[in-house]
C-alpha cells in the first residue's frame, strides 16, 4: 500500500508518477486492489507522456509498474466528470474521492 497516493487522494493533491518510461502528471481519484490483488490507481492524467499517445485522459495504473511517486504542491478541485464511486476495476477500495 502506498501512503503517498492515499494522502494525495485525501488532500486532493496532484502527483507526478514515473510509469512505462514516461513522467505523468495525474489527479488521483481511487486507489485499491484489483481482482488479482494488485494495487491499482484510477486517475485523470493532466500532463506528461503516455504509451497510448493520449496524455490527457482517464488512466488505470498498476502500482507495481510505477517507478516513482511524488506529491506536488498543486491541488485540484475534486472529481472529474465521468468519475464513478463504484469502479469495477477496483473492487477493494483503500481510498477514493467522494462525489
C-alpha positions as CSV (number, residue, x, y, z in Angstrom):
1,X,0.0,0.0,0.0
2,X,1.3,3.5,-0.8
3,X,0.7,6.2,1.8
4,X,1.7,9.0,-0.7
5,X,-1.2,8.0,-3.0
6,X,-3.6,7.8,-0.1
7,X,-2.6,11.2,1.2
8,X,-2.8,12.8,-2.2
9,X,-6.4,11.5,-2.6
10,X,-7.4,12.8,0.8
11,X,-5.8,16.2,0.2
12,X,-6.7,16.4,-3.5
13,X,-3.1,16.9,-4.5
14,X,-1.5,16.3,-7.9
15,X,1.0,13.5,-8.3
16,X,4.0,13.0,-10.6
17,X,4.4,9.4,-11.4
18,X,7.0,7.6,-13.5
19,X,5.2,4.9,-15.5
20,X,6.1,2.9,-18.6
21,X,9.0,5.2,-19.4
22,X,7.0,8.5,-19.1
23,X,6.5,11.1,-16.3
24,X,2.8,11.5,-15.9
25,X,1.0,14.4,-14.0
26,X,-2.1,13.0,-12.5
27,X,-5.1,13.7,-10.3
28,X,-5.6,10.6,-8.2
29,X,-9.3,9.5,-7.8
30,X,-9.4,6.0,-6.4
31,X,-6.9,3.5,-5.1
32,X,-7.2,-0.1,-4.0
33,X,-6.8,-3.7,-5.2
34,X,-8.0,-5.2,-8.4
35,X,-9.4,-8.8,-8.7
36,X,-5.9,-10.2,-8.8
37,X,-5.0,-8.5,-5.6
38,X,-2.6,-5.9,-7.2
39,X,-2.7,-2.3,-6.0
40,X,-4.2,-0.1,-8.7
41,X,-4.9,3.6,-9.2
42,X,-7.7,5.3,-11.1
43,X,-6.6,8.7,-12.1
44,X,-7.1,11.5,-14.5
45,X,-3.8,12.4,-16.3
46,X,-3.4,16.1,-16.9
47,X,0.1,16.2,-18.4
48,X,3.2,14.3,-19.3
49,X,3.6,11.4,-21.6
50,X,1.7,8.2,-22.3
51,X,2.3,5.0,-24.3
52,X,-1.2,5.4,-25.8
53,X,-0.3,8.9,-27.1
54,X,-3.2,10.3,-25.1
55,X,-1.6,12.3,-22.3
56,X,-4.9,13.8,-21.0
57,X,-7.5,11.2,-20.2
58,X,-8.6,8.7,-17.6
59,X,-5.9,6.1,-16.7
60,X,-5.8,3.0,-14.7
61,X,-2.2,2.4,-13.4
62,X,-0.7,-0.6,-11.6
63,X,1.3,0.4,-8.6
64,X,3.8,-2.4,-9.2
65,X,4.7,-0.7,-12.6
66,X,5.2,2.8,-11.1
67,X,8.9,3.8,-10.9
68,X,8.5,7.0,-8.8
69,X,5.7,8.8,-7.0
70,X,6.0,12.4,-5.9
71,X,3.3,14.6,-4.4
72,X,3.3,18.1,-5.8
73,X,2.2,21.3,-4.1
74,X,-0.5,21.7,-6.7
75,X,-4.1,20.8,-5.7
76,X,-7.2,20.0,-7.7
77,X,-10.8,20.9,-7.1
78,X,-12.3,17.4,-6.9
79,X,-13.6,14.6,-9.1
80,X,-13.5,15.0,-12.8
81,X,-16.7,14.5,-14.9
82,X,-17.1,10.8,-15.6
83,X,-15.8,9.6,-12.2
84,X,-17.8,6.9,-10.6
85,X,-17.6,5.8,-6.9
86,X,-18.2,2.2,-7.9
87,X,-15.3,1.2,-10.2
88,X,-15.5,-2.5,-11.3
89,X,-11.7,-2.4,-12.0
90,X,-11.1,-1.7,-8.2
91,X,-13.4,-4.0,-6.2
92,X,-11.4,-3.3,-3.0
93,X,-11.1,0.4,-2.4
94,X,-8.5,1.7,0.1
95,X,-9.0,5.5,-0.6
96,X,-11.2,7.4,-3.0
97,X,-12.6,10.9,-3.7
98,X,-16.2,11.4,-2.7
99,X,-18.7,13.0,-5.1
